[in-house]
Amino acid sequence: MRAHIALGSNLGEREGNIRSALARMGGKGVRVVRVSSMLENAAVGGPVGSPDFVNAVAEVETSLEAHALLDVLLAVEGEMGRVRTVKWGPRVIDLDILLYGDEVIRSPRLTVPHPEMHLRGFVLGPLVEIAPDVVHPVLGKTASELFDLLNADATTETRRHGGALE
């Protein structure tokens, strides 16, 4: 199964945190196929004064079902010291399943596609870089189409932060 994972960090060595998360996923039934460039952007929705994030998106292959993939991502977050205290608060690492193939999942633990991905330039920009033609299974639009629609709103500042990860 192909899945797309959002990665973000706004504490510590942000780029290193993203690289570490990718490496940790690799040993747990997840094969990283490609990774976008890292982008730096202001924290969205969290406490005032939160540090800027570095974000990326990874395309992965896995034989894990979606909830098991979520468990792997939560385990990686825990290994890296993520503690959930404040919603959208600063964090060492944040890992979210954006898409899991073309499946639509609504459970108490998991919603796929990610319910806010089409509203977030810091998610869509990196997704477009690695998978422009992937289709949002609910909205029926490609990542490129969703990014173009979002680009009309220029309120989110995003800066490229380093090159693409291989």
LUMFI-593290 format. One record per residue (C-alpha): residue number from 1; residue in one letter; x, y, z. Coordinates in nm, 2 decimals, decimal comma. Layout:
REM LUMFI-593290
+-----+--------+--------+--------+--------+
! num ! residu !     px !     py !     pz !
+-----+--------+--------+--------+--------+
! NUM !      a !      X !      Y !      Z !
...
+-----+--------+--------+--------+--------+
//
This chain:
REM LUMFI-593290
+-----+--------+--------+--------+--------+
! num ! residu !     px !     py !     pz !
+-----+--------+--------+--------+--------+
!   1 !      m !   0,00 !   0,00 !   0,00 !
!   2 !      r !   0,12 !   0,35 !  -0,08 !
!   3 !      a !   0,06 !   0,61 !   0,19 !
!   4 !      h !   0,16 !   0,97 !   0,23 !
!   5 !      i !   0,29 !   1,09 !   0,57 !
!   6 !      a !   0,33 !   1,46 !   0,68 !
!   7 !      l !   0,63 !   1,53 !   0,90 !
!   8 !      g !   0,68 !   1,84 !   1,11 !
!   9 !      s !   0,91 !   1,96 !   1,38 !
!  10 !      n !   0,94 !   2,29 !   1,57 !
!  11 !      l !   1,16 !   2,20 !   1,86 !
!  12 !      g !   1,53 !   2,11 !   1,87 !
!  13 !      e !   1,72 !   2,03 !   1,55 !
!  14 !      r !   1,41 !   2,03 !   1,33 !
!  15 !      e !   1,57 !   1,89 !   1,01 !
!  16 !      g !   1,75 !   1,63 !   1,21 !
!  17 !      n !   1,42 !   1,53 !   1,38 !
!  18 !      i !   1,26 !   1,48 !   1,05 !
!  19 !      r !   1,55 !   1,27 !   0,92 !
!  20 !      s !   1,54 !   1,06 !   1,24 !
!  21 !      a !   1,17 !   1,00 !   1,22 !
!  22 !      l !   1,21 !   0,88 !   0,86 !
!  23 !      a !   1,49 !   0,64 !   0,96 !
!  24 !      r !   1,29 !   0,51 !   1,25 !
!  25 !      m !   0,99 !   0,43 !   1,03 !
!  26 !      g !   1,21 !   0,23 !   0,80 !
!  27 !      g !   1,27 !  -0,04 !   1,07 !
!  28 !      k !   0,90 !  -0,09 !   1,14 !
!  29 !      g !   0,74 !  -0,22 !   0,83 !
!  30 !      v !   0,75 !   0,11 !   0,64 !
!  31 !      r !   0,97 !   0,17 !   0,33 !
!  32 !      v !   1,03 !   0,54 !   0,25 !
!  33 !      v !   1,00 !   0,58 !  -0,13 !
!  34 !      r !   1,06 !   0,95 !  -0,16 !
!  35 !      v !   1,06 !   1,26 !   0,05 !
!  36 !      s !   0,99 !   1,62 !  -0,04 !
!  37 !      s !   1,21 !   1,92 !   0,03 !
!  38 !      m !   1,18 !   2,06 !   0,38 !
!  39 !      l !   0,99 !   2,38 !   0,41 !
!  40 !      e !   0,99 !   2,63 !   0,70 !
!  41 !      n !   0,67 !   2,80 !   0,80 !
!  42 !      a !   0,51 !   2,97 !   1,09 !
!  43 !      a !   0,33 !   2,76 !   1,35 !
!  44 !      v !  -0,05 !   2,74 !   1,27 !
!  45 !      g !  -0,32 !   2,71 !   1,53 !
!  46 !      g !  -0,10 !   2,66 !   1,83 !
!  47 !      p !   0,00 !   2,88 !   2,13 !
!  48 !      v !   0,10 !   3,23 !   2,04 !
!  49 !      g !   0,48 !   3,26 !   2,00 !
!  50 !      s !   0,53 !   2,89 !   1,90 !
!  51 !      p !   0,86 !   2,84 !   1,71 !
!  52 !      d !   0,85 !   2,80 !   1,33 !
!  53 !      f !   0,80 !   2,45 !   1,19 !
!  54 !      v !   1,00 !   2,26 !   0,94 !
!  55 !      n !   0,77 !   2,04 !   0,74 !
!  56 !      a !   0,80 !   1,77 !   0,47 !
!  57 !      v !   0,59 !   1,49 !   0,32 !
!  58 !      a !   0,70 !   1,13 !   0,26 !
!  59 !      e !   0,56 !   0,87 !   0,03 !
!  60 !      v !   0,59 !   0,53 !   0,18 !
!  61 !      e !   0,51 !   0,17 !   0,10 !
!  62 !      t !   0,38 !  -0,06 !   0,37 !
!  63 !      s !   0,20 !  -0,39 !   0,42 !
!  64 !      l !   0,06 !  -0,25 !   0,74 !
!  65 !      e !  -0,31 !  -0,17 !   0,76 !
!  66 !      a !  -0,39 !   0,19 !   0,83 !
!  67 !      h !  -0,44 !   0,16 !   1,21 !
!  68 !      a !  -0,11 !  -0,04 !   1,24 !
!  69 !      l !   0,06 !   0,23 !   1,04 !
!  70 !      l !  -0,08 !   0,49 !   1,28 !
!  71 !      d !   0,06 !   0,28 !   1,57 !
!  72 !      v !   0,40 !   0,29 !   1,41 !
!  73 !      l !   0,39 !   0,67 !   1,37 !
!  74 !      l !   0,28 !   0,71 !   1,73 !
!  75 !      a !   0,56 !   0,48 !   1,85 !
!  76 !      v !   0,82 !   0,69 !   1,65 !
!  77 !      e !   0,68 !   1,01 !   1,81 !
!  78 !      g !   0,71 !   0,85 !   2,15 !
!  79 !      e !   1,06 !   0,72 !   2,09 !
!  80 !      m !   1,16 !   1,08 !   1,99 !
!  81 !      g !   1,02 !   1,23 !   2,31 !
!  82 !      r !   0,69 !   1,37 !   2,19 !
!  83 !      v !   0,46 !   1,45 !   2,48 !
!  84 !      r !   0,11 !   1,56 !   2,40 !
!  85 !      t !   0,02 !   1,84 !   2,64 !
!  86 !      v !  -0,13 !   2,13 !   2,44 !
!  87 !      k !  -0,32 !   2,08 !   2,12 !
!  88 !      w !  -0,11 !   2,20 !   1,83 !
!  89 !      g !   0,17 !   2,30 !   2,08 !
!  90 !      p !   0,54 !   2,29 !   2,00 !
!  91 !      r !   0,67 !   1,94 !   1,94 !
!  92 !      v !   0,99 !   1,75 !   1,85 !
!  93 !      i !   0,81 !   1,56 !   1,58 !
!  94 !      d !   0,46 !   1,53 !   1,44 !
!  95 !      l !   0,37 !   1,25 !   1,20 !
!  96 !      d !   0,03 !   1,24 !   1,03 !
!  97 !      i !  -0,12 !   1,00 !   0,77 !
!  98 !      l !  -0,24 !   1,22 !   0,49 !
!  99 !      l !  -0,35 !   0,95 !   0,25 !
! 100 !      y !  -0,36 !   0,57 !   0,27 !
! 101 !      g !  -0,39 !   0,47 !  -0,10 !
! 102 !      d !  -0,74 !   0,58 !  -0,21 !
! 103 !      e !  -0,91 !   0,46 !   0,11 !
! 104 !      v !  -1,15 !   0,67 !   0,32 !
! 105 !      i !  -1,13 !   0,58 !   0,69 !
! 106 !      r !  -1,34 !   0,73 !   0,97 !
! 107 !      s !  -1,28 !   0,57 !   1,31 !
! 108 !      p !  -1,24 !   0,71 !   1,66 !
! 109 !      r !  -0,86 !   0,68 !   1,62 !
! 110 !      l !  -0,80 !   0,77 !   1,26 !
! 111 !      t !  -0,95 !   0,99 !   0,98 !
! 112 !      v !  -0,80 !   0,95 !   0,63 !
! 113 !      p !  -0,77 !   1,15 !   0,42 !
! 114 !      h !  -0,64 !   1,39 !   0,69 !
! 115 !      p !  -0,93 !   1,62 !   0,75 !
! 116 !      e !  -0,73 !   1,94 !   0,71 !
! 117 !      m !  -0,47 !   1,86 !   0,45 !
! 118 !      h !  -0,65 !   2,05 !   0,17 !
! 119 !      l !  -0,64 !   2,36 !   0,39 !
! 120 !      r !  -0,26 !   2,35 !   0,46 !
! 121 !      g !  -0,01 !   2,49 !   0,22 !
! 122 !      f !   0,27 !   2,34 !   0,43 !
! 123 !      v !   0,13 !   2,00 !   0,36 !
! 124 !      l !   0,01 !   2,04 !   0,00 !
! 125 !      g !   0,33 !   2,21 !  -0,12 !
! 126 !      p !   0,55 !   1,92 !  -0,03 !
! 127 !      l !   0,29 !   1,67 !  -0,14 !
! 128 !      v !   0,27 !   1,83 !  -0,48 !
! 129 !      e !   0,65 !   1,81 !  -0,51 !
! 130 !      i !   0,65 !   1,43 !  -0,48 !
! 131 !      a !   0,30 !   1,33 !  -0,59 !
! 132 !      p !   0,13 !   1,60 !  -0,78 !
! 133 !      d !  -0,13 !   1,37 !  -0,94 !
! 134 !      v !  -0,23 !   1,18 !  -0,62 !
! 135 !      v !  -0,61 !   1,22 !  -0,59 !
! 136 !      h !  -0,79 !   1,32 !  -0,26 !
! 137 !      p !  -1,04 !   1,03 !  -0,24 !
! 138 !      v !  -1,32 !   1,25 !  -0,09 !
! 139 !      l !  -1,27 !   1,58 !  -0,28 !
! 140 !      g !  -1,19 !   1,41 !  -0,61 !
! 141 !      k !  -0,91 !   1,66 !  -0,69 !
! 142 !      t !  -0,54 !   1,60 !  -0,74 !
! 143 !      a !  -0,28 !   1,75 !  -0,49 !
! 144 !      s !  -0,19 !   2,00 !  -0,76 !
! 145 !      e !  -0,55 !   2,11 !  -0,80 !
! 146 !      l !  -0,60 !   2,15 !  -0,43 !
! 147 !      f !  -0,27 !   2,35 !  -0,40 !
! 148 !      d !  -0,37 !   2,58 !  -0,68 !
! 149 !      l !  -0,71 !   2,64 !  -0,51 !
! 150 !      l !  -0,53 !   2,71 !  -0,18 !
! 151 !      n !  -0,28 !   2,94 !  -0,34 !
! 152 !      a !  -0,54 !   3,21 !  -0,38 !
! 153 !      d !  -0,50 !   3,27 !  -0,01 !
! 154 !      a !  -0,15 !   3,41 !   0,04 !
! 155 !      t !  -0,16 !   3,44 !   0,41 !
! 156 !      t !   0,07 !   3,15 !   0,49 !
! 157 !      e !   0,44 !   3,22 !   0,45 !
! 158 !      t !   0,64 !   2,91 !   0,36 !
! 159 !      r !   1,01 !   2,90 !   0,29 !
! 160 !      r !   1,22 !   2,62 !   0,13 !
! 161 !      h !   1,45 !   2,48 !   0,40 !
! 162 !      g !   1,73 !   2,28 !   0,26 !
! 163 !      g !   1,70 !   2,04 !  -0,04 !
! 164 !      a !   1,50 !   1,73 !  -0,11 !
! 165 !      l !   1,58 !   1,43 !   0,11 !
! 166 !      e !   1,68 !   1,12 !  -0,08 !
+-----+--------+--------+--------+--------+
//
